Amino acid sequence: MKQKKVISKHDMIRAINSLNISISNVLRRVELLEKNVGDYIEMKKDVGSLEKYRSKKKEGKILWTTRLMKWLKGLLSEKEAQS
């Protein structure tokens, strides 16, 4: 007789909790990196040059959030058209 591999509710909860902990750890490390890079830029007194660089780079470019919103609106309009 073959035994079926069943995923229990407890297994799903444990996996989700594990993913939440992993995401939390990654977020914490990204925040630490961001803080350290900011401190390094301040230490080198490069804040002004970084602002100039960012403003030049931004000119004429769409923010990623704007691109995401356009993509989501397109996706939603396609779904509405299908129904």
Secondary structure as UniProt FT lines:
FT   HELIX           9..43
FT   TURN            44..45
FT   HELIX           47..58
FT   TURN            59..60
FT   HELIX           64..82
//
